Amino acid sequence: MSAVTSRITRIEALRNEPLRKHTSWRVGGPADLFYAPTSIAELRSVLADLPATTGIHWLGLGSNLLVRDGGIRGAVIATSSLPRDLERLDDHRVRASAGLACMLLAKRCVRWQLGPAAFFAGIPGTVGGALAMNAGAFGGETWTHVEAVTTIDRRGTVRERPRADFEIGYRAVRGAADEWFLGATFRFDHDEASSMDAIKEMLARRNAAQPLGVPSCGSVFRNPEGDFAGRLIEQAGLKGRRIGGAMVSDKHANFILNVADATAADIEALIAEVRAAVEKTSGVHLELEVRVVGEPVGGQV
Ligand SMILES: Cc1cc2nc3c(=O)[nH]c(=O)nc-3n(C[C@H](O)[C@H](O)[C@H](O)COP(=O)(O)OP(=O)(O)OC[C@H]3O[C@@H](n4cnc5c(N)ncnc54)[C@H](O)[C@@H]3O)c2cc1C
């Protein structure tokens, strides 16, 4: 691995940084350029330096990403090194920056008696990733609570946008093209009864239902309307099915685990097999919840 330097603020970029170090599945080939800016000024200088033809991929905690084994041609910008601010604005509203872990958002809000934020404890990613995915857990969903977001575009222009600028769906968000999230203002109902016990109880329920000690990306497929992807996969007899180092979890069939140095190709092959089997047994075409990025090995550079 070698380093290159941004002309303006001398930000170190890593060349050929293995992305398996930055994804919860622990798979993924190298990024041509990997930046971890520690301030908005550094981020702007990185954006200013990158040629318009260089693709940019944003990365939170990599907990919803399948990066292919050939890696990413272009630049990866990680938000987790940016300042992780959380500010209480009034009795109901907080401002959180994109690199903040959702768990921290949940815990601090619960201490501020903003109990409805507790669901964020179930999302092992950043606020930016939760905004991009409309992540949800325990009946709560990110964008239900968004009042406004701050975005940045390729030219480094920062904007404040109201929720109305975005089209929100189940694990889907559509808004201004080529803008990324720097943070959001959330509104939560005040709840005097808020306590950390609620978070502990949610996490205990989750531990009982999900295989959390093994690298995964959480749920691989979106739940089809009125059903559960996990139920359909189990019904197709795929619990425990293995390709290479990738295995359909015995505990929760919508989880594919990296049980033995899986490659992204192993995981993609298992995804294809699960899809085909569920289509055959239930007639349902499962849509991916995880985002697949990058090139296969031997892909065009
Ligand atoms: C064990 C486990 C359990 C999980 N449980 C849940 C769950 O209950 N509910 C749920 O919804 N998800 C769950 N997930 C999936 C994942 O945690 C969420 O999708 C999370 O929101 C991803 O956040 P991240 O920061 O890791 O994003 P990443 O995985 O790094 O990125 C996801 C996508 O968001 C984009 N992105 C990231 N940051 C930004 C930004 N600042 N601006 C614009 N785009 C950005 C990326 O480019 C990428 O397309 C789980 C994952 C695991 C491993």
The ligand as an SDF file (V2000), in Angstrom:
LIG
                    3D

 53 58  0  0  0  0  0  0  0  0999 V2000
  -25.5790   -7.5110   12.0590 C   0  0  0  0  0  0  0  0  0  0  0  0
  -26.2760   -6.4710   11.2300 C   0  0  0  0  0  0  0  0  0  0  0  0
  -27.5820   -6.1230   11.5300 C   0  0  0  0  0  0  0  0  0  0  0  0
  -28.2400   -5.1660   10.7510 C   0  0  0  0  0  0  0  0  0  0  0  0
  -29.5250   -4.8300   11.0740 N   0  0  0  0  0  0  0  0  0  0  0  0
  -30.1550   -3.8670   10.3600 C   0  0  0  0  0  0  0  0  0  0  0  0
  -31.4880   -3.4660   10.7040 C   0  0  0  0  0  0  0  0  0  0  0  0
  -32.0830   -3.9260   11.6580 O   0  0  0  0  0  0  0  0  0  0  0  0
  -32.0800   -2.5270    9.9200 N   0  0  0  0  0  0  0  0  0  0  0  0
  -31.4540   -1.9560    8.8790 C   0  0  0  0  0  0  0  0  0  0  0  0
  -32.0400   -1.0930    8.2240 O   0  0  0  0  0  0  0  0  0  0  0  0
  -30.2000   -2.3200    8.5310 N   0  0  0  0  0  0  0  0  0  0  0  0
  -29.5370   -3.2440    9.2390 C   0  0  0  0  0  0  0  0  0  0  0  0
  -28.2660   -3.6140    8.8830 N   0  0  0  0  0  0  0  0  0  0  0  0
  -27.6520   -3.0260    7.6820 C   0  0  0  0  0  0  0  0  0  0  0  0
  -26.8510   -1.7360    7.8940 C   0  0  0  0  0  0  0  0  0  0  0  0
  -26.3760   -1.6370    9.2380 O   0  0  0  0  0  0  0  0  0  0  0  0
  -27.6750   -0.4970    7.5460 C   0  0  0  0  0  0  0  0  0  0  0  0
  -28.0960   -0.5030    6.2010 O   0  0  0  0  0  0  0  0  0  0  0  0
  -26.8780    0.8040    7.8130 C   0  0  0  0  0  0  0  0  0  0  0  0
  -27.7410    1.8980    7.6550 O   0  0  0  0  0  0  0  0  0  0  0  0
  -25.6670    0.9660    6.8950 C   0  0  0  0  0  0  0  0  0  0  0  0
  -24.8840    2.0120    7.4100 O   0  0  0  0  0  0  0  0  0  0  0  0
  -23.3290    2.1300    7.1020 P   0  0  0  0  0  0  0  0  0  0  0  0
  -22.8390    3.3830    7.7260 O   0  0  0  0  0  0  0  0  0  0  0  0
  -22.6310    0.8850    7.4910 O   0  0  0  0  0  0  0  0  0  0  0  0
  -23.3810    2.2840    5.5370 O   0  0  0  0  0  0  0  0  0  0  0  0
  -22.4740    1.5480    4.4340 P   0  0  0  0  0  0  0  0  0  0  0  0
  -22.7430    0.0950    4.4800 O   0  0  0  0  0  0  0  0  0  0  0  0
  -21.0760    1.9970    4.5590 O   0  0  0  0  0  0  0  0  0  0  0  0
  -23.1250    2.1430    3.1020 O   0  0  0  0  0  0  0  0  0  0  0  0
  -24.4290    1.7730    2.7150 C   0  0  0  0  0  0  0  0  0  0  0  0
  -24.8540    2.6700    1.5430 C   0  0  0  0  0  0  0  0  0  0  0  0
  -25.0000    4.0060    2.0280 O   0  0  0  0  0  0  0  0  0  0  0  0
  -24.1580    4.8870    1.2730 C   0  0  0  0  0  0  0  0  0  0  0  0
  -23.6850    5.9180    2.1970 N   0  0  0  0  0  0  0  0  0  0  0  0
  -22.9880    5.7460    3.3440 C   0  0  0  0  0  0  0  0  0  0  0  0
  -22.7570    6.9300    3.9350 N   0  0  0  0  0  0  0  0  0  0  0  0
  -23.3170    7.8720    3.1310 C   0  0  0  0  0  0  0  0  0  0  0  0
  -23.4150    9.2990    3.2010 C   0  0  0  0  0  0  0  0  0  0  0  0
  -22.8950   10.0020    4.2090 N   0  0  0  0  0  0  0  0  0  0  0  0
  -24.0750    9.9410    2.2000 N   0  0  0  0  0  0  0  0  0  0  0  0
  -24.6150    9.2480    1.1600 C   0  0  0  0  0  0  0  0  0  0  0  0
  -24.5430    7.9080    1.0380 N   0  0  0  0  0  0  0  0  0  0  0  0
  -23.9070    7.2240    2.0320 C   0  0  0  0  0  0  0  0  0  0  0  0
  -23.0320    4.0150    0.7410 C   0  0  0  0  0  0  0  0  0  0  0  0
  -22.4610    4.5900   -0.4220 O   0  0  0  0  0  0  0  0  0  0  0  0
  -23.7980    2.7300    0.4340 C   0  0  0  0  0  0  0  0  0  0  0  0
  -24.4710    2.8190   -0.7900 O   0  0  0  0  0  0  0  0  0  0  0  0
  -27.5860   -4.5540    9.6490 C   0  0  0  0  0  0  0  0  0  0  0  0
  -26.2490   -4.9080    9.3660 C   0  0  0  0  0  0  0  0  0  0  0  0
  -25.6020   -5.8420   10.1490 C   0  0  0  0  0  0  0  0  0  0  0  0
  -24.1680   -6.1840    9.8440 C   0  0  0  0  0  0  0  0  0  0  0  0
  1  2  1  0
  2  3  1  0
  2 52  2  0
  3  4  2  0
  4  5  1  0
  4 50  1  0
  5  6  2  0
  6  7  1  0
  6 13  1  0
  7  8  2  0
  7  9  1  0
  9 10  1  0
 10 11  2  0
 10 12  1  0
 12 13  2  0
 13 14  1  0
 14 15  1  0
 14 50  1  0
 15 16  1  0
 16 17  1  0
 16 18  1  0
 18 19  1  0
 18 20  1  0
 20 21  1  0
 20 22  1  0
 22 23  1  0
 23 24  1  0
 24 25  2  0
 24 26  1  0
 24 27  1  0
 27 28  1  0
 28 29  2  0
 28 30  1  0
 28 31  1  0
 31 32  1  0
 32 33  1  0
 33 34  1  0
 33 48  1  0
 34 35  1  0
 35 36  1  0
 35 46  1  0
 36 37  1  0
 36 45  1  0
 37 38  2  0
 38 39  1  0
 39 40  1  0
 39 45  2  0
 40 41  1  0
 40 42  2  0
 42 43  1  0
 43 44  2  0
 44 45  1  0
 46 47  1  0
 46 48  1  0
 48 49  1  0
 50 51  2  0
 51 52  1  0
 52 53  1  0
M  END
$$$$
